[in-house]
Amino acid sequence: MTTQVSERTRVAVIGAGPGGYPAAFLAASMGMDVTLIDPEAKPGGVCLFRGCIPSKALLHAAHVLDQAEAAAEFGIRFERPAIDLDALRAWKDRVVGKLTDGLGLLTRQRRVRYLQGRARFVDAHTAHVRLDGELVEVEFDYAIVATGSVPARPGPLAIESPRVWDSTRALEVPEVPGSLLVVGGGYIGLELGSVYRALGSRVTVVEMTQGLLPGADRDLVAPLEKRLRASGVEFLLGTRVAGLEDSGTTVKVDLSGAEVDGVREVDRVLVAVGRVPNARDLGLEHTGVQVGPRGFIEVDAQRRTAEPSIFAIGDVAGEPMLAHKATHEARVAVEAIAGLPATWDPLAIPAVVFTDPEIAWCGLTEAEARERGQAVEIATFPWAASGRATTLDRPEGLTKLVLEPGTERVLGVGMVGSGAGELIAEGVLAIEMGARATDLQLAIHAHPTLSETVMESAEVFFGQSPHFTSRARRR
């Protein structure tokens, strides 16, 4: 029999991912009474349980395998690695467990009330949370919706089969199939495809557009595509998947494109065509919250919805669907609730693709400038001219500046290369601080490091690089 319990809180946060738990923790640190609600037993959300963290753990394992093989180039040879899938899964799960345990401890230390269950709005100030045998009615002054997103499975890809995976299933590493076809050449497909390629699968990536990673500049994508092709990954660009059929032992994939037209049979298929906002079954119809045609909750610059008492942050509130974007939005929403003059106005949100090599960019891309008809100057420094990249045997990288003509102001930064995701923060800071090419040129960078390629890109802009003779080009 279900019993009903009523609770009162200043702020109810629905969803405990990288938007939700930072929002709850910040609100608590400001002296607010906070209730954090999530279906999982501990905070972390999709990012920590089934996304960012487990994928990066597996990518690290894949990188170790690749490094062991590449070491032969400089005279160090290892025996062929033996892969223990049970041990690999256990290690990945320990990484996740360590972080979720830590968040659980922080929740208690910050005196945030945690309810494990699914919340649905009853009205603009009340939500019901169903627990085992209990219905908790949570009354709140303000609510922050941070329910994230779920893998997309459109039309012909929406079949129920143990041989057709989404990203969640792929991260469980149930097996290493002999052949894996990845539908989608975005960051999820390329990252997970890289993992299974390193583990021993023959990987084919199918992408409906003419290029991988739509949205990223082509000169940044090219080194990654070249390296993956050399490692044995097959790419079918400009190709659609018209249908999937489980034969009982394999998956028959109906392909239509310039390079292939017909049925291909593979052991497993990974559908990685993006994610959709998780705004359904929240009871939003009982509030004034508006949901747009693409399923995103509509918010203003303070992340407030059309219902004044309800805010929304993270994937459910719009693109880009990035964990760090959700975390920053959490601060904006909580500060707005606290009455502070907070607003969402970042100039640069970094994007990182954790493949090998990594691709990272922030601010204005060259492609966006071209689409807008906006004049920019482009300065690039190839890592083949970097001493540090050469010592790492990774010269395929590139660092790129997108600059405003006349003022030399940094509008965008892009990188491809080993560790690019760690380096992009300097680009974010440069854009947010209104730095000019001169500032990057005159900031002394340690030598030999990969970070000094940022400085050298600025030197390229002025035609003064000691290691590369090309000058900037006007777009």
N, C-alpha and C positions, 0 to 999 in steps of 0.2 A: 504494500500500500504506500502511495506517495504522500509524504508529509511536506508541508510548505513552511519555509523559514524566510523571514524578511530581514534584510540588512540595509543599512544606510551608509553611503560613501560620498565623498566630495567628487572624486573622479573614478569612473569605471573605464578600464582599458580592455577592449575586446580583441584578443590576439596578442601572443607573447613572443613574437618574432623580433627582428632587429629594429622594428619601429615601436612595437608595443612595450617590450620590457625597458628600453631606455626612457620611454615616455613615463612609465610607472615609477621608475627609479628617480627621475628628475623631479616629478611632481611630489614624491615623498620627501626628497631632499629640501623642497621648498615649504615643507610643513603641511602638505595636503594629506588628507585621508584617502588612500588609494586601494582599489580592488582590481586585481589583474586576473583576467579570465581566459582560459585556453583549454582545448581538448587534451593536450599532452599533460603528463604528470609533472613536468618541469618546464620552465621557460626555455626558449630557443627558437621556436617556430620552424618553418620549412627550411630556412637558411641553415640552421644548425643541425637539425635532424635529418633532412633529406635534400640538401642543396649545397650551399657554399662550402661548408666545412667538410663533409664527407667527400665531396668531389675533389677538393684541394688535397686531402689526404691521399686519395687514389692517384691524383696527378703527380704528387711527390714520389710515390712508389714507381710510377711509370718513368719519371725523370731519372730515378736511380738506375732502372734497367737500361735506359738509353745511355746514361753516362758510363755504365760498365762496358757497354759495347763500343762506345766512342773512344774509350781510353786506349784501345789498340792503336789508334792513330799516333799516339806519342809513346808507344813502347810498353804499355802496361796491359797485360792480357789476363782476363778472368775466365774461369770455367763458365760454361753456359749456365745461367741462373736457373735454379729450381724454384718454381712458384707454388707456394702452399696457400691455396685459396682460403682455407679455413683460418689460417693464421693472419692472412691479409685482411679478411673480414673482421676478425677479432680486434686487430690493431686499429682499424678504422672506427670500429664501435667504441673502443677505449678512448680515442680522441674525442668523439662526440660526447661520451659519458663524462669525461673529465670537465668539459666546458659546460654541459648542462647541470652537472652537480654544482659547479661553481656559481652558476646563475641562481640555482635554488637556494644556496647559502646566502647570496647577496639579497635575494628577495626577503628572506627572514631577517637579515641584519637591518634592512631598511624598513622593516615593519610594514611591508606591503602584503595585504591579504590576498592569497592566491586561491582561486577556485578552478578546479579541473572540471571542465564541462563545456557545453556549447550554449552560447548566449543568443537570445532573440529579443528584440525590442518589443515591448508591449505598448509603450508610448514614448514621448520625448524625454521622459525622466525615469523610465523603469525598464529593466530587462529581466527576463527569466533565464535562469541557468539550471539545466537539468543535470543532476548528479545521480549516483546510484541510489534509487529509492527516495530521492529527495528533490524538491523543486525550491530553489532559492530565488526569492524575489529581491533584486538589487535596485534600490532607489538611489539615483545619483543627481548631482547638480550638472555635471558634464560627463560626456562619454567620448572616448577616442576609439574609432574603429580602425584596427590594424590587422585585418584578417588575411592579408597577403593575396596570393594567387595560386592557381593549380595548373598542371600541364594541359595544354590544348590538344584535342584529338578531333580534328574536323572530319566531316563527311566520310570519304573513302578510307580514312585511316582509323575510323572508330569501330574496330572489331575486337571482340573479347577473345583473347588467345594468350596462353602462357608463353607463346613464341614471339609475341609482339609486345615490346616493352615501352614504358614511358621512362622519364629520367629517374623517377623514384625507384622503379624496379631495377634499372641498370646500376644504380648506386649500391644495390644489395649484392652485386656481383654473384648472381646465382650460379654462373658457369662462365667459361670462356668459349664461346661458340667458334666453330671453324670459320664461319663467314657471318659477318654482321653488316647489314645495310642500315645506314643512318639516314633518316628522312629529315633534312634541314641542315643547312650549312651555316647556322648561326653559332653563337658562342657555346650553347649547351651541346649541340651536336658535335662540334669540333673538339670540345674538351673531353667528352665521354668517348668519342671515337678515338681520340689519342690514347686514352687509358686502355681500351680494349685492343688497339693495335699493338701497344707495348706488351700486353699480356699474351699476345699470340694470335689474335683474330685477324682474318683478312677483311679489311674494312672498306666499304664503299659509301661515299657520301653523295646523296642526291639533293640538289638544290634547284628550286624552280626558277630563280633569277640567274643572270649570267655571271654572277660573281659571289664568292663567299663573303660572309659577314657584311651584308648590306648595311650601309651607314658608315662604315669605316673607309678611309681613303685607300685607294687601290695600291699606292706605293707602300703602304704599311702591310697590306694583306699579302702582297706578292712573295716576300721571303718566307712567310709561314706556308703558303700553298706549295712553294717549291720544295721546302724541307719535308712536308708531309707526303708529297708525291714521291720524293726520293726514298722515303721510308716504306713505300708500298701502298699508301692509301690511294684509292681510286676516286676520282671526282667526276660526277655526271652533272654538269651545269646546264641550266636551261631545260631541266627535265622535271616532269610531274609524275607523281605516283597516282595512277588512276584507280587502283584498287589493291587490296591485300586478301589473300586466301590462305588459310591454314590447311595444309595438305595432310596433317597428322604427324608428319615428321619434319617438315620444312615449311617455309612461308613462300608462296608464289606472289611475286611483286609485279604488277602490271605497270610498266614504265612507258612514258611518252615524251620524247624529246629529240633534239637534233642528233645527239650521239648514240642514242639507243631507243628502240621502239619495239616493245614486245614484253614477254614475261621472263623474269629472272628468278631463279630459285635460290634462296639463302636459308641458313640455319635459323637466324634470328633477325628481327627488325626492331630498331630503336626509333620511335617517333619523337622528334625534337623540333617541333615547328613553333615553339614559343609557349607562352603562358597566358592565361586569361584571369582577370580579377575575380576574387572570391567574395562576391557581394550578394550571392543568393542565400536564401533561407536565413536571413538575419532579422526578419520582421521590419525591414525598412519601410514597408508600406503603411505601418502604423505611426510613422513619423513624417516630417516634411522633407526628409532627405531625398534628393534627386539623383537618379542614376542615368548616365549618358548612354548613347546608342551602342557604345563598345563595352558597356558593363562597368565602367569606372564610376565611382561615387564622385559627384561634382563638388569641388571645394573652391574657396577663395584664397587670397594670398596668405591668410592666416591658417589655412587648412580647415576652415569652418565650413560646414555644409549649409544647405538652405534651412536646416533646422538649427537655430542658434545654440542649442545646448549640445550639439553633436559635431565632432570633428572627425576627419578621416585622413590617414597617412599611409605611406608605403605603396605597395603594388596596387592595392584596391583603389587608390586615389589618383592613379595616372602614371604615365611613363616619365622617365625611364624606370623600369622595374629593377632597381638596384638596392641592395641592403643599406648601403651608406646614405643613399638618398632618403630612405625611410627613417634612418636614425636622425638625420638633420631635421627632417620634417617633425619628428617627435619633439625636438626642442622648440620649434616654432609654435606648435600647437599648445604645449604646456605653458610657455611664456605668455601666449595670448590668453589662456585661461587665467593666468596670474595677473593679468592686466598690464603686462609689459608691452612696449611698442614693437612687437615681433612681426616679421613678414618674411615670406619665402621669396628670396631674390638672388639666388646664387648665380655667379657669372660662369662658373665652371664646375661641372659634375664629372668626376673621372669615370671612365669606363675601362675595364681591364678584361681581356680574354686570356685565361691562364693556360694557354697551350704552350708548346715549345717550338719556336720562340713565342714569348708573350707579346701581345699587342695592347697598347694603352693609349688613350687620347683624352683630351679635355678641352672645353671651350669650343671655338669655331673650327670646323674642319674645312679642308680645301674644297671638298665636295659641296658642303653647305654654302660656302662663299660663291661657288660657281652657280648654284641653283638660285641664289639671291641676286646674282649679278653684282656682287660686292667686290670691289677691287681690294686685293691683298697682295702682300709680298711673301714668298715662301723661301725659307732658308733651311737646307738639309745638310746633315753631316753623316756620312756613311761610317758605320762601325768598323769597316775594313781599314779605316785610317785611325782607329783607336788602339792604343797600345794594350789597354786592359782587355778589350774584346779579343785581341789577337792571342794574348796569353791564355785566355779561356777557351781558345779554339772555337769561338763563336763570332766570326766577323760578319755574319749576314744581317746584322741589325742596322737601324737607321733612327736618327733623331731629327725631328722636324719642327720648325717654328712657323706659325701663321701670324703675320705682322700687319699692322695698319700702316698703309703708306703715309709718309710725311711725319707722323708722330713716332713711328717705330714701336708703338704699343703692342704688347703680346696679346693676341686675340685667341690663339689656340696653340696647343702643343700635342704632338703625336710621336709615338715611339714604337718600334718593333725590335725585339731582341731579348736575350736572356735577362730576366729580372726587370723588364720594362715596367711591370706593375708597381714595383717598389720605387721607381724613379719618377713616376708621373706626378707625385705629390708636389715636386718642385714647380712643375708647370701650373698646377692648380693655384699654388701660392702666388706665382708670378702674375697670373691673370687677375686674381682677386685683389692683389695689391696695386694693380695698374702699372706693373713693371714694363720697362722698355727694353729693347734689344741691348742698349748700352748697359743697363743694370745687370743683365745676365753675363755680358761680356766682361764686366769689371769685377764681378763677384768671383773671388779666387776659389777654384775647385781643386780638390786633392788629386794628385797624379800618382800612379795611373789608376783611374776609376772610370766606371761607365757613366757616372754622373757628370763628368767633365764634358761629355758629348753635348750637354745642354749649352755650356759655355762656348764650345767650339761651333755649335750651330749659329750662335750669335756672332761669332767671329767670321763665319762664312758670310753672314749678311753684310758685313762691312768689308769683305774681301781681304780679311787679315788672318785667316786661319793658318797656323804654321804647318798643318798636316794635310790640308785639302785646298785645291786651287779654285774650285767653282765658286761663283757668286750667287746671290739670291735671284730669284726669278719673279716677275710680276704676273699675277693671275688676273 
